[in-house]
Amino acid sequence: MQSVFDGHNDVLLRLWNHARDGTDPVAEFRDGASTGHIDARRAKAGGLAGGLCAIYIPSGNLVFADPDRNGHYATPLSPPLERAPSLDIALEMAAIALKLDRAGVWKLCRSTAEIRDCMEKGIFAAVMHMEGCEAIDADLVALETFYAAGLRSLGPVWSRNNVFAHGVPFAYPSSPDTGPGLTDAGFALVRECNRLGIVIDLAHITEKGFWDVAKTSDQPLVASHSNAHALTPVARNLTDRQLDAIRESRGIVGLNYATAMLREDGRSDANTPIEVMVRHVDHLVSRVGIDCVGLGSDFDGATIPHEISDAAGNQKLIAALRNVGYGEADLVKLCRENWLRILASAWGESSRPRM
């Protein structure tokens, strides 16, 4: 079984939602759940050794547009969120991450050495990520606090606009060039992330924002959960030109399991074969190389193929990749080593990959 370090999941959102209804998040993650995609038992069954766990502030008023007769759709961006309630929610999710850490049901990791140690010991290796920085002030004072709590990765925006940048809508067919890029505060955020050693994730940002980060950041370019626009022309996917820039920076793109970002018709339909996932991996590898592709499942945040179902089904994708000719050395890179290289680089470590 190949161990997987995953570039993106929303398990903290699910645990937070259930905790508001009185469920104990520690017990839910430790003992298993009947809903969602990730808990300790299913992660172990599918070889999911850890991943970037997102603090995400939900847009409660977001309603996804229905496709028209041609299968096209365009969901308007959600309005920007207010900072104070966003900060409250972010702190509650960070508290859940820390509570799971104290209880020993996962380890909140701040270095790749800690991640590797967790893999050897069979403990889920969680890295705190922030998906959209509505909880962070323009002066970046709160960023220091979240960093002290374990934040080691962030995306300046989700698919809405904020003080730092502009997000892409959920639209098909659509270019990712849908609006402006970084604001002045966004450029300052990128520079501060470089100073602290925080990964900058480009998964939800406009194409202009992508290029703004590319010209400002000294880190490899990262799109944690995005696919190939050439195969599925949704606004959230990456053009070949963007993929070329990721290759040139020795960055990474993580395969998103969301069916709307995999299917040629852009539909959210769980009846999507694994072969479609393999097709995107093939395209990504052909464009950026085997060293710059990983997995970014979007577990607990998207409709994923029935054949995968949840974290326990991860090895089905790996088996499909093996069946079309990916060797074990390639799978080691795709499943974990490429992500660990990126994290080591962004965090200022010197890390030699283990095969």
Buried (B, 14 or more C-beta within 10 A) or exposed (E): EBBBBBBBBBBBBBBBBBBEEEBBBBEBBBEEBEEBBBBBBBBBBBBBBBBBBBBBBBBEEBEEBEBEEEEBBBBEBBEBBEBEEBBEBBBBBBBBBBBBBEBEBBBBBBBBEBBBBBBEEEBBBBBBBBBBBBBBEBEBEBBEBBBEBBBBBBBBBBBBBBBBBBBBBBBBBBBBBBBEBBBEBBBBBBBBBBEBBBBBBBBBBBBBBBBBBBEBBEBBBBBBBBBBBBBBBBBBBBBBEBBEBBBEBBBBBBBBBBBBBBBEBBBBBEEBBBEBBBBBBBBBBEBBBBBBBBBBBBBBBBBBBBBBBBBBBBBBBBEBBBEEEBEEEBBBBBBBBBBBBBBBBBBEBEBEBEE
